Amino acid sequence: MSKWQELDRKYMMHTIDRVPVTLVRGEGARVWDDEGRVYLDFVAGIAVNSLGHCHPVVVEALTEQARTLIQVSGWFHTIPQIRLAQLLVENSCLDRTFFCNSGAEATEGAVKLARRYGHLKLKGAYEVITARNSFHGRTLLMTAATGQDKLQKPYLPLPPGFKHADYNNVDAIRAATTDMTCAVMLEPVQGEGGVNVPDDDYLAGVRAWCDEKGILLILDEVQTGIGRIGSLFGYQEYGIEPDIMSLAKGLGSGIPIGAFLAKEEAAVFAPGEHGSTFGGNPVTCAAAAATVGFIIENDIPANVRKVGRHLLDGLNGLRRKYSFVTDVRGRGLLTAIEFETDIARTAATACLERGLLVNLLKPNALRLIPPLTIGMEEVDEALEILDRVLAGITT
């Protein structure tokens, strides 16, 4: 254990089982530890580093803005915030934007907005239907929204106002809907819950049901947004439009920022009904505007579709080769490989030893979520390492 890891153990709360590596530098799809070892990064900050590590366009935006204006109150207009809002609205189906600092804040803000809508337009309806195996954040309210018992039990009793229905099942959402329902909130692809990809017509069916009942559809695009699954926003892959959408992770390519957007008719907050001291910070907004602008101008989603297909094809080749690989799934560059038994930690450790960072998604599954700018050769390198790792595993 390095001195840094000893200090971490001494001073930090133990809320995560950290990988025994101290990373000190990153460039593109690679990172270096404090002992000089280099790793190919297929975690990317958990789908955060859209453009890889320290992309010049992000570094330049950060540097220039830090020289100019770092933080002011939300009482005042700032140019980076306005530019980012314009960029998001003009390239989406939504009309209004609110900036915050994280995915949990963004999704909680989306729920808060839906409840306000319910009070104003749905006779006080306040319940939100979410999906089982969903993940919406780690605040207490978003823990209640998350459809995973194991994440909820340590914090009971939880705030009321959520119902959980089976994912990829429109009938289950219909059955859960009552006069007290103000919204349905779903991830276009469930990330933390297992990289669960729905049927192509699922979200369209939910959209139609929400329209029929006059309730809102919230899409939690914290992980799927900003190009991750092959379009700038995940909803575009399924041919529908949400009423409210939350964003974070890839929005700033490593700089902490969150946002939620709403259609005009759903943007019902009045002055004083929501706010954030640091939300819309000029530096974070400058980084995010540089990120989103680069992704749009260079059609990065096209690379995601092309390289994502190559990655999935390669993972499926491993499934055919190794009988203990039971499933491969994903969309774009949000992918998972599942095993017959709980060998994922062993596999992740072996990948680490060979210079590949992968995400331990479940005891029996790994998630691969590289930067959106990843190339074919880097994917082939990762697949070769994973192949050697699986060849050495005895199940």
N, C-alpha and C positions, 0 to 999 in steps of 0.2 A: 504494500500500500504506500502510495507516495505521500509526501508531507501535506500536499494540498488535500488529498482525500482524508487524511487524519484530521486536518482542521475542519473539513466539511462535517465529519462525524462528530466533532466536538461542539460545533457552533450551530449547525443547521437542524431544523426539525426533520425527523426521518419520515417524510411523507411519500417517498419514492425509493425503490431499490435501484440506485444509480448503477450504470455500467461502470466498471472499475477503470475508467479512462478519463484523463483530464485534458480537454481539448483547448488549444490555445490559439489556433489560427485556421482560417478557412479561405479557400479560393475555388470558385466554380463548384464542382461536385466533390471536392476533396477537402479533408480537414487533417490537421496535424496535432498530435498530443505533445505533452510537455517533455517527452523523451525523444521527440523527433520522428516518431512513426507516422506514416501517412495512411489514411483510410478513404475509401470510396463511400460517400455518404448517401445511403438510400433510406434515410430517415428525414433529413432536411428540416430539422426542428419540429417534427411531426407535421409535415405538409405545409411548412411555413416559408421556407426559403425558395420562393417561386423561381427566382433568377439565379439560384445558387448562392454561394457565400461571397459577400463583399463585391457584388456586381458593380462595375464602375458607374453605371447610371444612378444607382442608389447611393453610393458613396459620394458622388459629386453633388447630388441633391441635398444630402445630409450636411455636407461640409458647407455648401453655400448658404443654406438656410440657418445653420448654427452661427454663422458669422453675422447674419442679418437680423433675425428675431427668433428667440427660442420659445417664449411662452407669454401669452397675455390672457386675460380673462375672456370667457365666452361672451361677455358683454360687448366685445368689440369685433368688428369684421377683420378677417385676415385673408390675404390672397391665396395662400396654399390651400386653406380649407375650402374656399369657394371654387378654386380650380378642380380640386378632387371631387367635390360634389357634382360639379358640371360634368366631369368625365364619367362618373358612375351613372348619373341619370341619363345622359345622352346616349349611353351604350347599353341601357337596360330598358325594361318595360316599366320601371318605377319612376316616381315623380319628385319625391322629397327624401332628404338624407339627414340622419343624425349620427354624429361621430362620438365614439367612446374609446375604451382602451383595451378591450379583449373580446373574445368570442362569447364568454359567459355574460358579460355586460350587454353585448349586442342582442343576444337572444332573449335575455331577461327584459331588455327594453322593448323588444318586439312583442313579448307577452303583455307587458304593461300597456303598450299602445292598443293591443287587441282588447284588453279589459276596458280601457277607456272607451273604445268603440262600442263595446257591449253595453256599457252604462248609458251611452248617449243614444244608440240606435237600435239596440236589441232588448229593450225593456230590462236592463240590468244583468243580462247574461254575462257570466264571467269564466265559465269552465273552458279549458283547452284540452283537446284530445291529442295525445302524442302516441308514439308507437313503442311497443315492447322491443327491447334491445337498442333503443335509441340512446343518444348521449347529447346533452344540451348544455353542459357546463357544471361547475363545481360550487357555485353559490348555493345557499340553502334552497332558494326557490327553484333553481335549475336542477338541483338534485331531485326535487319533487317531480319536475317535468321529465326527467330521465327515466326511461322504462327499464331499469335494471335493479332488481331487489337487492343485490349484493352491495350496490352503491348507496342504497337508501337506508338499510337497516341500522347502521351506526348512528343515524341522525333522527330517528323517530322520536316524537311525532313531527311530520313534515307539514309545511304549509299546504292547505287544501286548494282545490281548484283544478286538478288534473285527472284525466282518465287515460288509461293505456289500452290500446287496441293492437291486435296482431299486425305486424308490418306486411305490406304487399297483399293486403286483404281489404278491399273497399267495403265489403259487407260488414266487416268488424267495425269500421268507422261509422257506418250507417247505424249499426246497433248501439253504439256508444253515444250517439248524438241525442241530446234532449233540448228542451226549451232553454236550458241554462248554458248551452254551448255557444261560445262566441267565436271560436276558431279551432282549426286543426293545424298542428305544427309537425312537420316531417322533414327529415333529411332526404334529399334526392337519392343519395346512396348512403347507407349507414356506415360511418367510418369506424369509430371506436367500438361499435357493437359487433364488428366482424367483417367489415367491407361487404355488406349485404346489398346486392344489386336487385332492384325490383323489376317486375315485368314491365315491358315498354308502355303498357296502357294503364298502369297503376295510378300514376299521378294525374293522368287525364280523367280517370274515374273519380278520384278524390276531388279534383277541381269541379267537375260537373255536380257532384253532391253538395259541395259548398255553395255553388251558385244556386242550386235548387232550394237549399235551406236558408240562404241569405247570410251565411257566416263567412268568416275570413279564412284564407289559406295562407299560413306562414311557412316559408321554406327556410330552414336552418342550413344556410350555405357556408357556414364557417369553414368547413373542410372542402366542400365541392366547388365553392366559388373561386373566381379569378383563375380560370383555366384548367383546374385540376382534373376534370373528367372529360375534357375535350372541347368544351365551349367556354366562352368567357364566364358564363354563369351556368350552373347545372340544370336549371329549369329549361334552358334552351335545347338540351339534349332530349327532352321529353315533350316538347311542343306545347307547353302550357305557360301561363303567367301567374305568379303569386300576387297576393295583395300586399304582403309584407315579406321582406327577406333580410336575414342577418348575414354579415360577412365578418371575417377577421383573418386568422392564419396567414394565407398567402397575400393578403392585401398590401402589406408593407414590405414583403420579402425579407422578413426578419426583424422589422421594427414594430413594436407592439402598437396595434391599432385595431379597433373594431368599428363597425357601422351597422345601422339598420336603415333600410329604405322602405318606403311605402307608396302605394298609389295615392293619388290626390284625395280620393274619397275616404281613404283609411287613415290619412295623416291628421288625426283629430286632436293632437296635443295642443293646448292653448299655452301662451306664455306663462312660465312658472311651473308647469306640470311635469317637466322633466329637465334634466341638466347633467353636466359633468364638468368638474374643474379642469381636468386635463384632456377631455375629449375634444378632438379637433385641433390639438397642439400643432403649431406651424411646422415643426421639424418632422413629426410623424406624418403629417399630411403631405409634406413635400416628398418624403420617401415613397409614400403610397402612390402619389400622382406620377412619380417617375416610374414606379413599378408597373402600374396599370397602363400608362402610356406606352411603355416599351412592349408590353404583352400585346396590346392592340396593334401597334404600328408594325411589329415584326411577326404578326400572326402566330404567336407561340402556341395557341390551341391546336394549330395544324401539326406542330411538332409533337404535341401531347398525343394526338390521335395516332400518328404514324409510329412513334417510338413506343407508345402504350400497347399497340397491337403486337409489336415485335416482342415486348416484354411478356405479354400474356402468352404469345405463341411459345416462347422459350420456357415459361413456367409449365405450360401444358406438356411440353416435351419431357420435362422432369417428372410430371405426373405419370406419363406413360412408361417412363424408365424405372421409376421406383414405386413399388406396389403400396408402400405405406404413405404415399402422398394421395390423399383422398379427394382433395378439391383444390381448384384454382379459380379465383374469381376477381372481378374488378372492372373498372371502366376508366379509360384514360390512364393516368399515372397514379391511380389509387387502387392498389392490388394486394391480394393476400394469397398465401399458399397454406393449406391446412393438412395436418397429418393424422394418421390413424390413432396415435397415442400422444401423450404429453411430452414430446421431445423438442418443442420449440425453443425452450431456453438453452438446451444443449446445442441445438443448431445455431442459435444466435451467437453463443459464445465461440463456437468454432468459426463462424463467419468473421467475428471480431479478430480472432487470432490470425486470420488470413487477410485482414485488411478491408473488410466490408462491414459497414454498419447497417443493420436491419432492425426493425421494430418488433419487439415481443408483444404481439397483439393479444394472444390467449395462450394458455399452456400448450395448446396443440396447433397454434397458427402464428405465422409471421406476416407482417405487413411491409410492403415495399412501396415507398412514397418519395421517389427522388425529386430533385429540382425539375421544373418544367422544361428547362433548357438542356436536359440530359441528352446525350447523343447515343447513337446505335452502338458505337464501340464500347462506351461505358456500360451500357446494358449487357452487352456480350461478356464483358469482364465480370460483372456481377453474377451473371448466370453461370459462368465457368467456376467461380468460387463456390457458389451454392451447389453446383453439381459435385464438386470435390468434397464438400461438407457432407452432403447426403450419402455419397458413396462410402463415407467412413462411419456412418451411423448404423448401429445394430439395434433393431427394434425387437 
